[in-house]
């Protein structure tokens, strides 16, 4: 399989997983816990970006 095939496969798996989790678990989570999870994800992305910038300089 070439790079494009893996990219398409990753796209399908990612969006399929998001759809499945939203369909089955979105009602069980309160909006507060979703906001905390989203904030944690943003914090993780920012920390990764900072580490990448520091490593490159």
BAFI-3210 file (N, C-alpha, C; in Angstrom, 3 decimals, decimal comma, padded with zeros to 6 digits):
// residues 57
n [1|2|3|4|5|6|7|8|9|10|11|12|13|14|15|16|17|18|19|20|21|22|23|24|25|26|27|28|29|30|31|32|33|34|35|36|37|38|39|40|41|42|43|44|45|46|47|48|49|50|51|52|53|54|55|56|57]
n.u [000,850|000,523|001,558|-000,650|-002,768|-002,486|-002,970|-005,649|-006,802|-006,176|-007,671|-010,295|-010,471|-010,035|-012,188|-014,326|-014,040|-014,445|-017,129|-018,348|-017,799|-019,089|-021,707|-022,287|-021,375|-021,627|-023,909|-023,624|-021,590|-021,066|-021,373|-019,395|-017,318|-016,642|-015,656|-013,429|-011,910|-011,464|-009,981|-007,713|-006,725|-006,081|-004,103|-002,166|-001,513|-000,448|001,749|003,238|003,809|005,382|007,541|008,522|009,284|011,296|013,117|013,922|015,295]
n.v [-001,167|002,222|005,595|007,291|005,520|004,694|007,140|007,630|005,412|006,005|008,355|007,390|005,584|007,336|009,227|007,459|006,361|008,657|009,185|006,867|007,070|009,492|008,785|006,745|007,517|010,243|011,275|010,363|011,761|014,726|018,224|019,629|017,792|017,236|019,717|019,933|017,788|018,688|020,997|019,819|018,469|020,619|021,820|019,773|019,788|022,379|022,186|020,261|021,680|023,766|022,291|021,269|023,618|024,568|022,498|022,744|025,116]
n.w [000,000|-000,801|000,183|-000,069|000,191|002,889|004,084|003,420|004,673|007,380|007,659|007,349|009,524|011,712|011,500|011,531|014,083|015,668|015,008|016,019|018,801|019,421|018,824|020,659|023,215|023,731|024,967|027,532|028,680|030,471|029,687|030,965|031,474|028,858|028,064|029,740|028,776|026,157|026,711|027,864|025,642|023,962|025,521|025,470|022,740|022,463|024,203|022,850|020,498|021,514|022,512|020,120|018,799|020,522|020,298|017,636|017,602]
ca.u [000,000|001,338|001,306|-002,023|-003,643|-002,417|-003,604|-007,092|-007,154|-006,146|-008,810|-011,510|-010,453|-010,182|-013,547|-015,219|-013,931|-015,124|-018,564|-018,770|-017,777|-020,170|-022,993|-022,507|-020,966|-021,775|-024,981|-023,190|-020,634|-021,621|-020,665|-018,215|-016,234|-016,208|-014,833|-012,154|-011,175|-011,029|-008,906|-006,532|-006,204|-005,447|-002,870|-001,221|-001,064|000,412|003,008|003,974|004,301|006,471|008,689|009,039|009,963|012,517|014,051|014,429|016,179]
ca.v [000,000|003,433|006,626|007,782|004,495|004,792|008,399|007,408|004,481|006,753|009,276|006,609|005,065|008,464|009,760|006,394|006,296|009,830|008,985|005,826|007,595|010,472|008,101|005,878|008,019|011,687|011,566|009,964|012,741|016,058|019,252|020,028|016,845|017,419|020,925|019,601|016,946|019,548|021,835|018,977|018,224|021,866|021,951|018,801|020,270|023,544|021,704|019,620|022,724|024,456|021,377|021,191|024,887|024,611|021,506|023,211|026,296]
ca.w [000,000|-000,880|001,194|-000,200|000,753|004,343|004,460|003,324|005,741|008,634|007,653|007,576|010,895|012,626|011,468|011,974|015,543|016,233|014,830|016,945|020,167|019,559|018,758|021,805|024,521|023,879|025,931|028,871|029,200|030,671|028,922|031,731|031,238|027,473|028,023|030,385|027,840|025,050|027,240|027,996|024,302|023,507|026,300|024,936|021,424|022,685|024,788|021,763|019,597|022,201|022,549|018,749|018,509|021,325|019,749|016,347|017,713]
c.u [000,898|000,907|-000,123|-003,017|-003,663|-003,088|-005,122|-007,555|-007,177|-007,321|-010,099|-011,579|-010,687|-011,620|-014,587|-015,210|-014,625|-016,636|-019,084|-018,833|-018,880|-021,521|-023,286|-022,239|-021,202|-022,844|-024,564|-022,222|-021,330|-020,816|-019,401|-017,058|-015,740|-015,316|-013,470|-011,301|-010,650|-009,886|-007,614|-005,890|-005,498|-004,120|-001,794|-000,663|-000,109|001,762|003,864|004,569|005,480|007,722|009,330|009,812|011,292|013,556|014,668|015,386|017,437]
c.v [001,233|004,461|007,136|006,792|004,538|006,065|008,247|006,471|005,184|007,702|008,531|006,100|006,189|008,956|008,709|006,255|007,463|009,673|007,973|006,351|008,620|009,795|007,351|006,514|009,505|012,035|011,265|010,960|014,083|017,063|019,692|019,076|016,918|018,640|020,677|018,753|017,780|020,458|021,059|018,683|019,456|022,070|020,993|019,248|021,451|023,108|021,020|020,634|023,462|023,576|021,283|022,462|024,968|023,650|021,999|024,394|025,992]
c.w [000,000|000,168|001,127|000,386|002,272|004,842|004,451|004,425|007,097|008,755|007,984|009,013|011,895|012,661|011,853|013,487|016,220|016,142|015,846|018,380|020,385|019,632|020,052|023,162|024,731|024,917|027,354|029,498|029,378|029,860|029,645|031,445|029,792|027,349|028,659|029,443|026,665|025,497|027,404|026,649|023,758|024,229|025,792|023,587|021,580|023,259|023,723|020,808|020,224|022,226|021,162|018,395|019,258|020,737|018,436|016,490|018,496]
res [x|x|x|x|x|x|x|x|x|x|x|x|x|x|x|x|x|x|x|x|x|x|x|x|x|x|x|x|x|x|x|x|x|x|x|x|x|x|x|x|x|x|x|x|x|x|x|x|x|x|x|x|x|x|x|x|x]
***
